[in-house]
Structure formats: structure tokens, C-alpha cells
Amino acid sequence: MNSCEFVTFISVLASSIAKNKTQDQINLLAVFFSQLGDTLATISTYEGIKDESEKECM
């Protein structure tokens, strides 16, 4: 899957998830997935930094 296909997939998925939801439900889902993405990015960054610092000590 290339980047354009990936973006299209995400858009279709978002539209599908939002279907038949209230505006409040969509807002809650949006902040939920934003928090999830931010937390995953934080974990990934921390693990990368931790791995680099462990290499420096060896």
C-alpha cells in the first residue's frame, strides 16, 4: 500500500466510523484516537531514546 492509498484508507475508515454517530460521539472518538496516537508516539520515542542511551553505555 502506498502513501496515497493509506491516506484514502484512513479517510474511508473515519467516514465509516462516524456514520450514524452524533457530533458528541464523533468528538469523543476523535480525542480518543488523538490521545491513543500521542501515547503510542511517546512510547515509541521513549523506547528509541532508551535504546540509544543503552548503546552509548556499552
C-alpha positions in Angstrom: 0.0 0.0 0.0 1.5 3.4 -1.0 1.0 6.6 1.0 -1.9 7.8 -1.1 -3.7 4.5 -0.7 -3.0 4.7 3.0 -4.5 8.2 3.4 -7.5 7.1 1.4 -8.0 4.1 3.6 -7.8 6.2 6.7 -10.4 8.7 5.3 -12.8 5.9 4.4 -12.3 4.3 7.8 -13.0 7.6 9.5 -16.2 8.1 7.4 -17.3 4.6 8.2 -16.7 5.0 12.0 -18.5 8.4 12.0 -21.6 7.1 10.2 -24.8 7.3 12.3 -22.9 8.8 15.3 -23.8 12.1 17.0 -21.4 15.1 16.9 -20.6 14.4 20.6 -19.8 10.8 19.8 -17.6 11.8 16.9 -15.8 14.4 19.0 -15.2 11.8 21.7 -13.8 9.3 19.2 -11.5 12.0 17.8 -10.0 12.9 21.1 -9.7 9.2 22.0 -7.8 8.4 18.8 -5.7 11.5 19.2 -4.7 10.5 22.7 -4.0 7.0 21.6 -1.7 8.2 18.8 0.1 10.7 21.0 0.7 8.0 23.7 2.0 5.5 21.1 4.3 8.2 19.7 5.5 8.9 23.3 6.2 5.3 24.0 8.0 4.8 20.7 10.1 7.9 21.2 11.0 6.9 24.7 12.0 3.4 23.7 14.2 4.8 20.9 15.9 7.2 23.3 16.3 4.5 25.9 17.8 2.1 23.3 20.3 4.8 22.1 21.4 5.6 25.7 21.9 1.9 26.4 24.1 1.7 23.3 26.2 4.7 24.5 26.9 3.0 27.8 28.3 -0.2 26.3 
